Amino acid sequence: TSPTVGGKQLPYLSPPEDAGFQQTTNPNSVASRVQTGELEVMAKGKSLGTNALHVVVKNLTAGTISAVIERGTFFHNEDAGLQPLICSQNVYFDLLPGEEATRQIDAFCGVSSFGCPYNSAMSMSNYVLTTPGVMA
C-alpha cells in the first residue's frame, strides 16, 4: 500500500523520505503553524508552472504572524488521479490578527503520469522536497 500523510494516501510506493521529502523543522512554516492551530490554509491547484497553486492563508490568532510556505512544500491533490503540486519558491506571509491573504504560487507536478490539476482542492502537507539538484 502507499504511504499516508495526515491520513491521506500519497501517490508514491515508498515513504516520503525515500523520495527526498523531509518533514519541515521550521517553526515559522505555514505547515507548522497550521498544526499548532495558528493558521488555516485553503488551496486549489489550477495547472502546472506559473501561478499553478492558489493559496489562502488565514491568521486564527489575536496576534500578528509571519510565516512561510517553504520551497518544496508538497500539496496533496484531493482529486484522485490528478497531480499533486510542489511549491517552487518560498512564499512569505505577514498577517494581522484574523487577516486572510491570497497568493498565486508557482509549482511543479509531483507525479508526471497523473492528470493536470484543474481547480482541484489541495491539502498542504508538512513535507518539503529537499533532494539535492531537484530544488537547487
C-alpha positions, 0 to 999 in steps of 0.5 A: 500500500502507499504511504499516508500523510495526515491520513491521506494516501500519497501517490508514491510506493515508498515513504516520503523520505525515500523520495527526498521529502523531509518533514519541515523543522521550521517553526515559522512554516505555514505547515507548522503553524497550521498544526499548532492551530495558528493558521488555516490554509485553503488551496486549489491547484489550477495547472502546472508552472506559473501561478499553478497553486492558489493559496489562502492563508488565514491568521486564527490568532489575536496576534500578528504572524509571519510565516512561510510556505517553504520551497518544496512544500508538497500539496496533496491533490484531493482529486484522485488521479490528478497531480499533486503540486510542489511549491517552487519558491518560498512564499512569505506571509505577514498577517494581522490578527484574523487577516486572510491573504491570497497568493498565486504560487508557482509549482511543479507536478509531483507525479508526471503520469497523473492528470493536470490539476484543474481547480482541484482542492489541495491539502498542504502537507508538512513535507518539503522536497529537499533532494539535492539538484531537484530544488537547487 
